[in-house]
Amino acid sequence: LAQMQALGYDEAFIDGTGNVVGKVGHGPNIIHFDSHLDTVEVNDAALWDVPPFSGKVVDGNLWGRGSVDMKSALCASVYAAALAKRAGVLAGKTVYVTGTVCEEYCDGESLAMFYRQYGLRPNCCIICEPSNNVITLGHKGKAQIRITARGVSAHGSAPEKGQNAVYEMA
């Protein structure tokens, strides 16, 4: 957030979900770059050659949890949008850069909440997830489904007296 402000973003704020949001430009064509801020936990820090949360540069490489997935992409997006503004190439465009939260356990939900909260429908959204330096269109997708199944409990010695909810779901 502070870096977006320092770089002269037109707007930089934290939304109601906790996402860091930056905006440059004021045109009708909306381009969105998203990177997530969270990382998976570290359970084996003692095995790392460089401490996992140090962010140290060793032999020209940045080391640390999230440096590839995906803090480096977030930094690139933050600076690219500022440079596009400075170069004057945003005519007709609005560029959003977000650092979204909770991707590691609730992929996409905080981004959907951001779109709903601000009524946004970008013309394109670039998810800056690492992909072996190959631009990838779409992904395998996901589904979050809540299922309620009802049954009748019975003792294991007489299952015929009940109704197994697992069988009902199948």
N, C-alpha and C positions, 0 to 999 in steps of 0.2 A: 504494500500500500504506500509506504513512504517513498519507495523508489519510483512508483508511478507518478506520485505528486511531484517529486524532484525532477522528473523527466518532462513535466509539463502536460500531463494528461488533462483533457478537458474535464473529466470526472474521475475520481478514484474513491472507492468506498467499500465498506463491508456490508453485504446485504443481510436480510433477515435470517438467512440460513447459516451464515458464517463464511460465505464465499467472498474472496477478494475480487473486486470488479474494477476494471479500468476501461475508460471509453475515450476514444479520440475520433474527431470528425462528427459531422452532423447530416450526412446524406441519407437517402432512402435505402440504399443497398447496404445491408448489414452483413459484415464478415465477423465471425467469432472464432477466436483461438482459445481453447480450453486445455488446462493442465490441472491435475489434482495435486493438492498440497500434502496429503497424508502418505504414510508409508506403512508397510507391515512391520510388526515388532521385531526386535533383535533378541534372540534367545541364546546366541553363541558369540557375544561380543569378544570374549577372550580369544577366539580363533581368528579374528580379523587381523591382518597385518597392519592396517591403519584403523584407528577407532571409528566405529560406524557412524558417529554423529559429528565427526571432526570437520568434515568438509575440506580436508587438506589436499593440496595439489602436490603430487609426488611424480617426478619424472614427466611433467607436463600433463598429467591426468588428474582429474578431480575424483577424489575417493570419498565415499560415504553413502549411507543408506539414502536412497532416493535420487542420487546424482544422475542416474540414467532414467529411472522411472519415478518422477519425471521433472525434477527441479531444473535440469538444464534446459528442457524445452520451455518451461515457464519463463525462465530468464530470457531466452531467445525471443519469445513472443512479446514480452514486456518491452524490450529494446527495439524490436522490429516495428512495432506500432508507433513508438515515439519517433523513430527515424522516418517512417512514412509521413508522419505529421510534419516533421521538420523539412522533409524534401518537397512538401506540397503536393503529394500525389493522392490525397484523400477526397478530391472533388467527387461529390455524389455518393460518398461512402461514409459509413460509420463502422469503426472497428472496435469490438469488445475483446478484452483479454481477461480471462478469469482464472483464478486459482481456486478450484472447487474443493470442497471438503467431503470426507466420508466415501471416497471412491473405492477404497480397498474392501469395504464390507457392504456397500450399498450403491454399487456402480450406477451412475447416471441420475440418481434421485435428486441430489442437490442441484444438479444442472437443470433438471425439469422444474424444480421449485423456483429457480432463478428466472427461467422463461415465463412461468406463470405469474410470478410476482410483478414483473415488469412488462408483461404482455408482449414479449419478443418472439419473433419468428424470423431468425436469420436467413439470409439467402444461402449462406453456407456456414458450416461449422467444421473447423479443423480440430480434431482431438489429437493432441500432441503426444500421444502414447508412443513409446519406441516401437519401431517396426522394421528393424534391420536396415534402416535408411531406404526403405521402399515405401512410396506413397501407396496406401492401401485404401480402397474404397469400401466403406461399410465394414461390418464385422459379423461374426456369427450370431450376434444378438443375444437376448436373454429374456426370460420371463420370470416375473415374481408373482406367484400365485398363492392365494390364501384358500385353503380347503377346509371345510367343516364337514366332518363325517359323524354320523350318529349311530350308535349301536346299543345293544343291551348287554350288560356285563353278566357273565356267568362264571362259575367255578371251572377251573381247568379240567376237573374230572367229569364235567358234564357240559361241554361246549355247545351241544345241541339245544340247550335251554336258553342260550343267548343269541345275539346277532353280532357277528364280528364286523366292526366298522371298517377294518382294513379290507375285508372281502367286498364290502359295499363300495368302497372307493374304487377298487379294481374293476 
